[in-house]
């Protein structure tokens, strides 16, 4: 199984990314939830440009990455799951669920610590909300996220397959729940018990701080309900809510150079969780 994962990892990642991206982008054209207010060409060029830059950064700095760390942990007997008896299929499920909770905690942390929030602001500063927003993260945040993931893998000891499944699911659901998709309310009500839906996560991109600091989940929706950070709907409704951050409203600043500079020149506002109003 490990040989299969290592041999086909790149193809699986690319195939799922392109497939989900095309499906969500097509869905946005057929049944959009909101009317976009800024230039789609400018946003997509910048948001997809940051994807390319982040991919190069990760490949250059982390040649082993999370799947490689899982193989190393298995070889050296690191981690909880490498030291307890458990059916392989169950260990995969446990690993995917635990790693998803780690990402939830990480996301909350990036909203709680002002210095980390500076990096995460780039994700929230998008003035519209569509499939490309799901991949809009600052390279430094991506580096820190990878370090956290490597630490979690070494402590938990998941299999390489479990890590690959987790990362592919996380990438796919991030594109899905950032999609500008109109899903029937009755269907959304059922779906959000199993996966974070676009209507659920869109609340997290509201300019209102108390809504920004809710619905932190990317993949599994349970953590927000269990930890008290769940908010069902935005106060202004999905069509009426403003997307982004109060301090960044200029569409001219949606360019790639400005996105990269934002953590160093932008104001944090009242969004960090320890600030008044959030």
Secondary structure, 3 states (H helix, E strand, C coil): CHHHHHHHHHHHHHHHHHHHHHHHHHHHHHCECCCCCCCHHHHHHHHHHHHHHHHHHHHHHCCCHHHHHHHHHHHHCCCHHHCCCCCHHHHHHHHHHHHHHHHHHHHHHHHHCHHHHHHHHHHHCCCCCCHHHHHCCCHHHHHHHHHHHHHHHHHHCCCHHHHHHHHHHHHHHHHHHCCCECCCHHHHHHHCCCCCCHHHHHHHHECCHHHHCCCCCCCCCHHHHHHCCCCCCCCCHHHHCCECECCECCHHHCCHHHHHHHHHHCCCCCCCCCCCCC
